[in-house]
Amino acid sequence: MPNRDLTPSTPAEAGLSSAGLAAIDAYLQGLVDQGINAGFVTLTARHGRSAHLSTIGKKDIASGEPMAADTMFRIFSMTKPVTAVAMMILHDRGLWSPDDPIARHLPAFEGVKVFGGVNAAGEVIRLDPDHPPTLRELLTHTAGLIYGHEPLGGLEDLYKAADIWRSASLAEMAEKLAGLPLAFQPGSKWFYGLSMDLQGAIIEALSGQSLADFMQAEIFGPLGMVDTGFHTPPEKKHRLATLYRNSASRGLVPLAGNPLLPDHESPPALASGGGGLVSTVGDYARFAQMLLNGGEFAGRRIVSAAGVKQMMTNQISDEIMAGGFGIGLQQIRPGFGFGYNGVVFTDPAAAGVPAGLGTYHWDGAAGTWFWVDPTHDLIFVGMVQLLSETAPALQATTQTLMADAILQEVHS
């Protein structure tokens, strides 16, 4: 069997069109030229071979420092698929099953209620759930947890009062979440929330290790992900890309701090399994290739092939896929389902994006994006640092351009 460890190759050797890959670069360069983004780093691999690494624009506009292959990025919600792999490692060890109630592993969730609104006296109405929320629902954003930023009839006020992010540990965060009512009946809706952070508490409870230590020992170390973690050591801080936001009057404005999660210089007590990792394009490509390889990379097995398949298989119903749920550019819809902690394409034509059947993907709040396409034996990782509610559809556009690259090679 040929090596599938991202050995460098030419696009042609990897079954890709140089012209097609150049079209992706041209699209991204155009965004930089228009002042929409500061810069990008991307990596494309096919058949287990690294076919194209691209550095475009600036790591920091003020200094003029260019993007580099080893530039580090806050990947925010691209942490979520990594947390799913951590969960599947523990699943391989027989420590949990998808239909387990959350309370089996976090006892504070025993007797959790569902939010029924606030009555005229200002009292919170707490309803019994149709069934206790399960781990499958936790892994698919259907358990009833939210982030608490959205107006939801007063439930957001309870989240704010609980001060979730000031918890001293993931165990304390879990206790606080267990004391709040679920936003809806488990399994009835898809709603983006703190599910993956709660998974972090389960990982710690089942493994006896901190989330950071578990991921380092079981994922980052074995994969050779040397620049990935929940903090940026002082000696690497100069490699961290500047985080920007869009200003209507001033264009790209650098943020002095991270408004979503702190930039840690040492391992944090509260590691966010939903959005806390920093990584590089090369590190994350190793992770993505491991998924495409069915759980192993460079001779090291991280998770079972069955575990990867389960993670990358749609787990939600047709009714939920048609229910109009979503977050940002990730709008759940027919053909565009959800596996564990990430989207799964069940029908690319219905989804309106020409990715391969079974493609698994997700993105991050600062625009980072990736996908794993088993049909075309391809991975793509894109890194950028822009917090924006009007960011361009990088993932769908590059997937469309990539389809052209693959077809050009096939038909040439």
Solvent accessible surface area in square Angstrom, and as a share of the most:
residue,aa,sasa,rsa
1,M,196,0.87
2,P,109,0.69
3,N,105,0.54
4,R,40,0.15
5,D,46,0.24
6,L,24,0.12
7,T,58,0.34
8,P,109,0.69
9,S,21,0.14
10,T,70,0.41
11,P,27,0.17
12,A,69,0.53
13,E,98,0.44
14,A,0,0.00
15,G,15,0.14
16,L,1,0.01
17,S,13,0.08
18,S,71,0.46
19,A,72,0.56
20,G,1,0.01
21,L,3,0.01
22,A,54,0.42
23,A,42,0.33
24,I,3,0.02
25,D,30,0.16
26,A,66,0.51
27,Y,54,0.21
28,L,0,0.00
29,Q,70,0.31
30,G,21,0.21
31,L,11,0.05
32,V,28,0.16
33,D,105,0.54
34,Q,125,0.56
35,G,36,0.35
36,I,54,0.28
37,N,4,0.02
38,A,12,0.09
39,G,0,0.00
40,F,0,0.00
41,V,0,0.00
42,T,2,0.01
43,L,15,0.07
44,T,2,0.01
45,A,0,0.00
46,R,24,0.09
47,H,73,0.33
48,G,0,0.00
49,R,85,0.31
50,S,18,0.12
51,A,8,0.06
52,H,48,0.21
53,L,85,0.42
54,S,9,0.06
55,T,65,0.38
56,I,12,0.06
57,G,23,0.22
58,K,82,0.35
59,K,16,0.07
60,D,29,0.15
61,I,78,0.40
62,A,102,0.79
63,S,81,0.52
64,G,31,0.30
65,E,73,0.33
66,P,82,0.52
67,M,13,0.06
68,A,43,0.33
69,A,48,0.37
70,D,71,0.37
71,T,3,0.02
72,M,2,0.01
73,F,0,0.00
74,R,23,0.08
75,I,0,0.00
76,F,9,0.04
77,S,14,0.09
78,M,0,0.00
79,T,0,0.00
80,K,1,0.00
81,P,0,0.00
82,V,0,0.00
83,T,0,0.00
84,A,0,0.00
85,V,0,0.00
86,A,0,0.00
87,M,0,0.00
88,M,1,0.00
89,I,6,0.03
90,L,1,0.00
91,H,47,0.21
92,D,64,0.33
93,R,127,0.46
94,G,64,0.61
95,L,72,0.36
96,W,9,0.03
97,S,52,0.33
98,P,18,0.12
99,D,97,0.50
100,D,10,0.05
101,P,40,0.25
102,I,1,0.01
103,A,15,0.12
104,R,158,0.58
105,H,25,0.11
106,L,16,0.08
107,P,103,0.65
108,A,43,0.33
109,F,5,0.02
110,E,134,0.60
111,G,57,0.54
112,V,9,0.05
113,K,72,0.30
114,V,5,0.03
115,F,27,0.11
116,G,31,0.30
117,G,19,0.18
118,V,67,0.39
119,N,56,0.29
120,A,118,0.92
121,A,82,0.63
122,G,52,0.50
123,E,104,0.47
124,V,46,0.26
125,I,66,0.34
126,R,113,0.41
127,L,84,0.42
128,D,96,0.50
129,P,32,0.20
130,D,111,0.57
131,H,70,0.31
132,P,78,0.49
133,P,3,0.02
134,T,22,0.13
135,L,0,0.00
136,R,75,0.28
137,E,20,0.09
138,L,0,0.00
139,L,0,0.00
140,T,3,0.02
141,H,2,0.01
142,T,5,0.03
143,A,1,0.00
144,G,0,0.00
145,L,5,0.03
146,I,0,0.00
147,Y,42,0.16
148,G,13,0.12
149,H,150,0.67
150,E,49,0.22
151,P,116,0.73
152,L,55,0.27
153,G,62,0.59
154,G,15,0.14
155,L,1,0.01
156,E,36,0.16
157,D,87,0.45
158,L,40,0.20
159,Y,9,0.04
160,K,167,0.71
161,A,87,0.67
162,A,24,0.19
163,D,61,0.32
164,I,10,0.05
165,W,92,0.32
166,R,195,0.71
167,S,8,0.05
168,A,70,0.55
169,S,39,0.25
170,L,1,0.01
171,A,64,0.50
172,E,65,0.29
173,M,1,0.00
174,A,4,0.03
175,E,108,0.48
176,K,53,0.23
177,L,1,0.01
178,A,13,0.10
179,G,48,0.46
180,L,16,0.08
181,P,2,0.01
182,L,2,0.01
183,A,24,0.19
184,F,13,0.05
185,Q,44,0.19
186,P,7,0.04
187,G,30,0.29
188,S,57,0.37
189,K,88,0.37
190,W,2,0.01
191,F,53,0.22
192,Y,27,0.10
193,G,0,0.00
194,L,1,0.00
195,S,1,0.00
196,M,1,0.00
197,D,1,0.01
198,L,1,0.00
199,Q,0,0.00
200,G,0,0.00
201,A,5,0.04
202,I,0,0.00
203,I,0,0.00
204,E,42,0.19
205,A,62,0.48
206,L,43,0.22
207,S,31,0.20
208,G,72,0.69
209,Q,69,0.30
210,S,49,0.32
211,L,0,0.00
212,A,24,0.19
213,D,84,0.43
214,F,0,0.00
215,M,0,0.00
216,Q,93,0.41
217,A,56,0.43
218,E,44,0.20
219,I,0,0.00
220,F,4,0.02
221,G,40,0.39
222,P,26,0.17
223,L,2,0.01
224,G,28,0.27
225,M,3,0.01
226,V,114,0.66
227,D,19,0.10
228,T,11,0.07
229,G,13,0.13
230,F,8,0.03
231,H,48,0.21
232,T,6,0.04
233,P,29,0.18
234,P,87,0.55
235,E,122,0.55
236,K,43,0.18
237,K,110,0.46
238,H,125,0.56
239,R,42,0.15
240,L,18,0.09
241,A,0,0.00
242,T,29,0.17
243,L,3,0.02
244,Y,6,0.02
245,R,86,0.31
246,N,56,0.29
247,S,18,0.11
248,A,124,0.96
249,S,104,0.67
250,R,162,0.59
251,G,33,0.32
252,L,29,0.14
253,V,18,0.10
254,P,78,0.49
255,L,44,0.22
256,A,123,0.95
257,G,45,0.43
258,N,23,0.12
259,P,86,0.54
260,L,96,0.48
261,L,30,0.15
262,P,87,0.55
263,D,63,0.33
264,H,60,0.27
265,E,85,0.38
266,S,68,0.44
267,P,90,0.57
268,P,24,0.15
269,A,83,0.64
270,L,26,0.13
271,A,4,0.03
272,S,6,0.04
273,G,0,0.00
274,G,3,0.03
275,G,9,0.08
276,G,18,0.17
277,L,1,0.01
278,V,12,0.07
279,S,0,0.00
280,T,6,0.04
281,V,2,0.01
282,G,30,0.29
283,D,8,0.04
284,Y,0,0.00
285,A,0,0.00
286,R,85,0.31
287,F,0,0.00
288,A,0,0.00
289,Q,0,0.00
290,M,0,0.00
291,L,3,0.01
292,L,25,0.13
293,N,23,0.12
294,G,18,0.17
295,G,0,0.00
296,E,39,0.18
297,F,2,0.01
298,A,66,0.51
299,G,75,0.72
300,R,129,0.47
301,R,137,0.50
302,I,14,0.07
303,V,4,0.02
304,S,35,0.23
305,A,59,0.46
306,A,75,0.58
307,G,2,0.02
308,V,7,0.04
309,K,150,0.64
310,Q,45,0.20
311,M,1,0.00
312,M,21,0.09
313,T,61,0.36
314,N,37,0.19
315,Q,41,0.18
316,I,14,0.07
317,S,51,0.33
318,D,111,0.58
319,E,134,0.60
320,I,13,0.07
321,M,9,0.04
322,A,69,0.54
323,G,38,0.37
324,G,69,0.66
325,F,42,0.18
326,G,30,0.29
327,I,71,0.36
328,G,60,0.58
329,L,98,0.49
330,Q,5,0.02
331,Q,76,0.34
332,I,4,0.02
333,R,67,0.24
334,P,74,0.47
335,G,5,0.05
336,F,6,0.02
337,G,0,0.00
338,F,1,0.00
339,G,0,0.00
340,Y,0,0.00
341,N,0,0.00
342,G,0,0.00
343,V,0,0.00
344,V,5,0.03
345,F,1,0.01
346,T,52,0.30
347,D,63,0.33
348,P,23,0.15
349,A,93,0.72
350,A,56,0.44
351,A,7,0.05
352,G,62,0.60
353,V,14,0.08
354,P,62,0.39
355,A,10,0.08
356,G,3,0.03
357,L,106,0.53
358,G,21,0.20
359,T,0,0.00
360,Y,0,0.00
361,H,5,0.02
362,W,2,0.01
363,D,27,0.14
364,G,9,0.09
365,A,48,0.37
366,A,0,0.00
367,G,17,0.16
368,T,0,0.00
369,W,2,0.01
370,F,0,0.00
371,W,4,0.01
372,V,0,0.00
373,D,3,0.02
374,P,62,0.39
375,T,82,0.47
376,H,49,0.22
377,D,29,0.15
378,L,1,0.00
379,I,0,0.00
380,F,2,0.01
381,V,0,0.00
382,G,0,0.00
383,M,0,0.00
384,V,2,0.01
385,Q,7,0.03
386,L,4,0.02
387,L,28,0.14
388,S,31,0.20
389,E,181,0.81
390,T,117,0.68
391,A,27,0.21
392,P,30,0.19
393,A,41,0.31
394,L,8,0.04
395,Q,13,0.06
396,A,38,0.29
397,T,42,0.24
398,T,0,0.00
399,Q,5,0.02
400,T,59,0.34
401,L,40,0.20
402,M,3,0.01
403,A,14,0.11
404,D,64,0.33
405,A,0,0.00
406,I,7,0.04
407,L,91,0.45
408,Q,82,0.36
409,E,50,0.23
410,V,90,0.52
411,H,144,0.64
412,S,119,0.77
